[in-house]
Structure formats: C-alpha cells, structure tokens
C-alpha cells in the first residue's frame, strides 16, 4: 500500500542557483520548488563564501525541504560543477576515495546522503538565458547575499568555507 502511495505522488521540480559577489565574497542561494500546483521559494546567504558552495547549498537546501522520502525530484541548475559531478560520476568517485582532495567535502557529503533518500535526476540549464525559474533563483541568490550587504545588512559566516590558504588538500 505504501508503495502505491509513493508512486502516485507527483514529481517535484527543484530549480536552484547560487551567487557570490567576488569569489570569495558575500554569497547567497535561491531555490524554487514546484510540486503539482504548489510553489515554494527559499533563499539564504553568508558573509564570505564561494559561488560553487552556494550552487551546492541551493540543491542541498531544496532537497532538505522535501516532506517525504523516495520523492521523484528533477533538479535544474545552471552549475555545470554540480550537474557534471552527479551525471558524470564524479561524486561516486569522490565517495570511494573518502572525499579526499575534493573541494567543499562538507557539502558533497551532505548532498550524497540526501541523494540516497530520493530518486533525483539532474538537468543543466543555461544561466541568464531567460529561463523564468532560473532567473527567479538568481534574483533570490543575489538578494540574499550581496543584496543584503549592499543594503547595509550583515550576514552570518559560512560555517564550512575555508580560504584556499587554510586548506590541507
């Protein structure tokens, strides 16, 4: 019976984007989640981070927002870094090597655990090309990062960000 219920659930469409003003610099992520007739937007930002961290975090936060297990999720991202890591098997190779010598291991481990809970496919879309959901995600990401700083606000530190000179790998 539970299997029948899971199969009858509609697919979820997760649109994501990350941005940083400077790389590193203040950054943010933006998410648009769509399921059937419902839409949810999420965003957040940090005082010092990188674009790749925000691209990854957008996917993570979107998947963490899901309310049920084993969901069919279609992720749309303009980050070739994120999409290729999944579609070309980089993430699986990094896992086999214990995430040694990979940038952003904290986020890749977190994403890996979330991917095991759902049926997720990744799709690359060209950024800044008029795709409505991607444009909305970009606006959310910029507003939540650099936009907060420009308006005189403050952002929390990114707890996993390490400057290049402090990295061991």
Buried (B, 14 or more C-beta within 10 A) or exposed (E): EEEEEBEEEEEBBBBBBBBBBEEBBBBBBBBBBBBEEEEEBBBBBBBBBBBBBBBBBBBBBBBEEBEEEBBBBBBBBBBEBBBBBBBEEBBEEBEEEEBEEBBBBBBBBBBBEBBEBBEBEBEBBEBEEEBEBBBBBBBBBBBBBBBBBEEEEEBEEBEBBBEEEEEEE
